[in-house]
Amino acid sequence: MSDFPVFDRHLGVWEGTYTLIDRQGKILDHHKSRLEIQRDGKNYHQVNTYTWADGKKEVRMFDGEFRDGWLHFKTDRLTGKASEVGKDTIVLTWFYNDKPDEPLAEMITLINNKHRARTWQYIEDGKFTKVMLIEEDKVA
């Protein structure tokens, strides 16, 4: 049995949408996503592909390591860690490397094995400024 059963239920390919909203409810950004998540023992690998309606596309890779009850990750862009906090939920804390004093908190909840919801809370200059709403379906 895995030491990280909730993380293991997230393995595979997820497609969905990201919607960034400010505190007044204004949509600041909306785009599609495809996340490919793999695990090999203590090693974690995730490839995120984002696409916008105007044709813009970004691909981001996230490698991490499971240790001490956490998934630790650090890329050239961001640093953080994640932990299972229930039978269906993972919580991440992270920051962009160029803004270490502006942390983000993310919660991922498996609604079932084929559908999940995620939220990011943005803290900027010591204040809550916006939230990212993510809805995804497992496609493989």
N, C-alpha and C positions, 0 to 999 in steps of 0.2 A: 504494500500500500504506500502511496506517495506521502511525503511529508507536507505537501502543498496541494491538497485535493481540490480546492477552489480554483487555484491557478490552472490546474490541469484541465478543468472544465472549460477554460477559456481558450485552450489550444485549438487551432484551426484557422479558418478564414471568416472574417466578419465584414459585412458591408452595411453602410448606413449614412447618416448625415450629421454634420456638426453645425450648430447654430449658436453664434455668439451674441449675447444680449447685454445691454448696459442696465444700470440700476433703474432706469425709467421704462424699461421694456422695449427699447428700440433695438432692432436687429442690426448688428454691426457687420456680420459676416455669415454666410451660409455656403456650405460646400459638401460634396460627397466624399466618402472615405471607403477605403478597403484596407483592412489590417490582416496581415498574415503572421500568426503567432506560433512559435515552435519552442520546444524544450528538449534538451539532451542532458539528462542528469541534473547537475547544478547549473548548467548554462541555459540562458534564456535568449531568444532572438525574436525580434518583431520588426516587420517592415510595414510602414504606413504609407499608403498612396492617397493623396488628396487631389480632387479635381473640382474646379469651379466652372460655372456655366459659361464664362468667357473663354474657356480653353486652357486657362492656367493649370499647371500640374506641379505637385511637389512630391518627392519620395524621401522619407526619413527612416533611418534604421536605428534600432534601439537594442543594444546588447546588455545583458545583465547577468548577475550571479546570485543564486539562492544560497544564503548562509545566515546563521544566527536567527532563523525564523522570519527572515525578510528577503525580498528580492531587491538587490542593490543595483543601481544602474547609473552610468555616467557616460555621456557622449560629449562631442565637441560643443554641443548646444545646450544641454541641460544635465542636471544631477538630481537624484532622488532615491527614494526607497518606497516599497509597497509591502503591505501585510494583509493577510486574511483576517477579517474581523467578525466572521459569522459563517454560517453554512453556505451563503450565497453572495457575500460581499467582500470586496477588496478596497482598501483605502491606500492612496498614494499621497506622499508629500514630495514636492519637487520645486525647483527653481531654474530659471534660465541662467546660465553661467555668467552672463554679462549683467544680471540683475539679482545677485544673491540675497538682497534684502527685500525682495518682492516674491514671497513664496506662493505656490499654488497648492490647493488641496483637491484631490479627485476621489470620487467614490464611484465604483463600478458595481452594479447589482445585476446578477443573473435573475431575470424574471422567470425563465425556464432555460433549458439547455440550448435553445435556438434563438433566444431574444434577450438582449441586455440593454440597460440604461446606464449612462454615465453623466456625471456633472463635474465641472471644474469651477472652483471659486478663485477669483483673482484678487489679490491684495496688492495695491499700489500706493506708495507713500503712506503706508500704515492704515489704508482705508479699503473696504470692500468696494470694488468698482464694476465688476461684470461677472457673468457666469456663462459657461459653455454648456450647452445641452446636446447630448449625443445619444442617438438611438441606433442600434445595430441588430442585424439578423445574421445568424451563422449560416454560411452558404457552402461550407466544405469543412 
